[in-house]
Amino acid sequence: MGTNRLKGKTHFHWILKMAWRDGRASGKRLLLFIGSIVLGIAAVVSIQSFSENLKDNIALQSKALMGADYRIDSNQPPSTKVQAIIDSLGGANAKSIGFPSMAVFPKNGNTKLVGIRGVEPGYPFYGDLETNPEEAAQTYHKENTALVDATVMLQFNLKVGDSVKIGNTMFSIAGSLVSAPGSNGVSASIAPPIWIPYQSVQSTGLVQTGSRIRYEYYFLANAKQNLEELDKVVDPQLDVENADLDTHLSTGQRLGRNYANFGNFLNLVAFIALLLGCVGIASSVHIYIKEKLRSVAVLKCLGATRNQTFLIYLVQIAAMGFLGGVLGVLAGIGLQYVFPSLLQDYLPFELEIGFVPQAVIVGLVLGVLMSVLFALSPLMGTWFVSPLQVLRVQEDNRAQSLETKFLVLGAIVLFVFGFAFWLLGRWDFALYFVLGILFVFLVLGGVAAGFMRLVKRFFPTQWGFAARQSILNLFRPNNQTLVLVLAIGVGTFLISTLYFTKDVLLSRTAVEATAKTPNLVLMDVQTNEKEAAAARIKASGMEVLNNIPIITMRMHQIKDRPVRELILDTTRTVNRWILQHEFRVTYRDYLANSETTVAGTWPADNQADVIPISLSENVAKDAKVEVGDRLVFNVQGVLMETVVAHIRTVDWAQMQINFSIIFPSGILENAPQFHVLTTNAANPEASADLQRKLVKQFPTVSIIDLRQVLQVVEGILGKISWVINFMAFFSILTGIIVLIGSVRNSKYQRIKESVLLRTLGAKGNQILRISALEYLFLGLLGTVLGVLLALCCSFLLARFVFDSVFVPSWQPFVIVLPLITLLVVVIGLWNSKTVISSPPLAVLRKETT
C-alpha cells in the first residue's frame, strides 16, 4: 500500500515536472491562451464585485434611504381605520405630504415642474439631509423657507435668499438641497425636489380635487418590534384601506432586486465574452496539441502511459486557466471602480466599493474550470496517439470516439446552464440564455463552415494570384476561419443588437414634430379654470389639441366579490394592484389612435340599466374579467355599477394621455373632476413663455413639457447603452486576443507557406496583400453575420416584446461593420509582419533552431 502511494506521488511529481518543462518551452504561446480568458474573467469579476458591493451598501443604508425604520403611505388622507392603526403604533414620529407642481422663480421669471415635499421637523431620523449651507437643513422649518434642488439652483442661477413661488405662496430659498431620502432616481430628474415646512403646504392651495398627493407617516421602531412580523400583520389591514406599509428592510430588498436585474444582464454579457475567449482556447489548444503529437508519441515509445501524457497537457491547461483567472481577478477588482461613476446619478446613495471574496473565488474557479472544459476535446487527441506516429504524424486523428466528443460538449452545455442559473436564479431564463447562445454560435459556426465548403467547391480560378491565395488560406490546414468568425460575429452581434434595440425604445417615446402632436400637457386644471386656460393657450397663438376630463375612482366590487374581501383572500387570482389602484378615468365616444378593439363593442349606449364601459386589455387580464362581467366602482363615495362591454389594447408607450378605463359620454359629466389640456409649442422658447404665463395666472396647474421628459429618457438610455457598449466591447477585445492567438498559433504553418511563396518568387507586397485580403474576408464575414443576426433578433424583440414597428438603426451598418472589419485587418497584418518581413533563409534557420 505504502509503495503504491509513493509510486503515485513520484508519477505525479514527474507529470508536474514534464508539464513545467514543456510549458516553459512554449511560454509565449501559452501566454496568448491566458489572454483569451483574462478579459472575460475581468468582466465577470468586476460586475460580481460591483453587484455585491451594491447589495451590501443597500442593506447597510436601508434606514438612511427611507429616513426611518418604517412608514405608512397613501394617496389620500388617512381613513378612520388607517388613523387607528397609526395611533396603535404609537403615532407617527413625523409626517410629509408630497405632490408635483410648478415652481416660479421671480428672479428670472422661469418656471419648472418640481416635486414639492412638505416635511415635519426631525425627519429624516437616519442619514443626512445634505444642504448648502449646512445649517439650512435645520433653519428652513423655523424660518418658513424652502430647500431647492441643487441642480435647479445651478440651472436658473439661483442664490440663497432668492424667492420661489409655489402655488399661492412665496418662499425664500434657505439653501440648495444636495441629497435627501427619496429624492434620487429618474423621478427626481423629471421633477426635481423642493422641500418646504409641513405646516406651509395648505397655504399653497395645491391640495385640491385631482391633485396627485402622497401622504407619508414615518416611524421609529422600538426594541420590541419585529419589522418583518409587523409587515406581515399590518400591511394586509392597510391594503383594505388603500394604504401601504413599507419597512426599511423590504424597501432595501426591493431596491436591491431592481439593480440586481441590471447587474444580471451585464453579467450575462460578460459571460458571453468569457465563452468567446474559451472558444479561442479550444481552437488554440487544438493547434497546440497537434504540434505536440510527435512529442506525445516519443513519450509513449519511452514507456509513458496514456494517462501520463494526457495529464501532462491537462496540468498545463489548468495552470494556464488558474493564471488567467488570477490576472482576470486583479483586472476585475480594478475595473469595478468604473461602474459607480457611470451609475451614480441613478443611485440613491454614495456607493462604497470594497473587497468581495465571492467574486474572487468565482473568477479563479471559472478560469480553471472553463479552460479545462473547452480544452478537453482537443486534449483527448493525446489519448489516441500511437507510438508509431513518431514516424508519421497524422493531421487528423479519427480514433477519438463521437461519444467522447458529445460527452465533453454535454459537460460544457451543463456548466453554461448551471452558471446562468446561478446568475439569474430561474431555470427557464437560464435555459433561454443557453438556447440563445447555442443558436448564435451554431449560426455563426454553420455559416463559416458552409462558406469554407462553398469557396472550396466554387473556387474563383479566374481571380488574381493574391486573391486566390487569400481564399485558399480560408480552408487550408490549421485555418482559423471558424474561431475568428465566431469571435468577430458575437462581438458585433452584441453591439449591433444594443443599437437596434435602443432605437426601438426611443422611437416608442419620441414626440413627433407635427403641429397636431401634443408636446405640452397641462395637468390638474379645475373645471372653473379650463375655459380661461384654453383662452390663454389660444392667445399665445397655439391650438388646444385636447381638453380631457378626468375622474378618480376605485374598484369596489369585481363580479360578485367586494374588493375588501379579495384583498384578504390569499388564494385570489386578481392582481393586487387592481384592488389598490386609484384609477383616473375619462369619458368619450371614440377610440384614440393608440387603441385597438380586442373584444366587444364600443360602449355608446349610456341609457342602459347598467353602465357599459371599456377596459384596457391589461386591466381586464389582471382583474380576471371578460366582456359581460359586472364591476362596481366607488366614485368618490358614490357606488356605480358597470358592465364590461368593450376590451381594447393600448399603446402605453405613445407620448399621449392614455386611459385604462373609459366611460361613455352622458354619465360622469357632473362628477367631481379636473381636466388635462394639451397643446403643441413650436419651440422651447414658445413653450417656456406659455408656461410662465399659465403659471402666473393658474398657480395650481402643473405643466409637463414632453420634450424635457424625452431628454431625460434619452439620457438614461444613453448612459445604460454606454455601460452595455462598454461590456460588449469586452467581446470585441476578447475577439482581438483570440485573433492574435490564432494567428500566432498558425504562424508556423504560415512560415512554411511564406518560405515556399518567397522561394517561388513572390514579393513581400504580394504576401502582404494575401494577408490583408484574407483578414478582410474574415472581418466582413464575421461582422456582416453579426449585424444580420442582431437585425433578426431586434426585429423579434420589437415585434413580440415591445410590440412596435421596427426601423433599423444605420449605426451598425455605417460605423460598427466597417470599424470592426478594419480592426481585424490591422490586427491580422500586425501579427503577420514578421512572416512577411523575414527572408526565407533566416526563417528556415530559425524554424530549424
Secondary structure, 3 states (H helix, E strand, C coil): CHHHHHHHHHHHHHHHHHHHHHHHHCHHHHHHHHHHHHHHHHHHHHHHHHHHHHHHHHHHHHHHHHCCCEEEEECCCCCHHHHHHHHHCCCCCEEEEEEEEEEEECCCCEEEEEEEEEECCCCCCCCCCEEECCCHHHHHHHCCCEEEEHHHHHHCCCCCCCEEEECCEEEEEEEEEEECCCCCCHHHHHCCEEEEEHHHCHHHCCCCCCCCCEEEEEECCCCCCCHHHHHHHHHHHHHHCCEEEEEHHHHHHHHHHHHHHHHHHHHHHHHHHHHHHHHHHHHHHHHHHHHHHHHHHHHHHCCCCHHHHHHHHHHHHHHHHHHHHHHHHHHHHHHCCHHHHHHHHHCCCCCCCCCCHHHHHHHHHHHHHHHHHHHHHHHHHHHHCCHHHHCCCCCCCCCCCHHHHHHHHHHHHHHHHHHHHHHHCCHHHHHHHHHHHHHHHHHHHHHHHHHHHHHHHCCCCCCCHHHHHHHHHCCCCCCCHHHHHHHHHHHHHHHHHHHHHHHHHHHHHCCCCCCCCCCEEEEEEECCCHHHHHHHHHHCCCCEEEEEEEEEEEEEEECCEEHHHHHHCCCCCCCHHHHHCCEEEEECCCCCCCEEEEEECCCCCCCCCCEEEEEEHHHHHHHCCCCCCEEEEEECCEEEEEEEEEEEEECCCCCCCCCCEEECCCCCCCCCCEEEEEECCCCHHHHHHHHHHHHHHCCCCEEEEHHHHHHHHHHHHHHHHHHHHHHHHHHHHHHHHHHHHHHHHCHHHHHHHHHHHHHCCCCHHHHHHHHHHHHHHHHHHHHHHHHHHHHHHHHHHHHHHCCCCCCCCCHHHHHHHHHHHHHHHHHHHHHHHHHHHCCHHHHHHHHHC
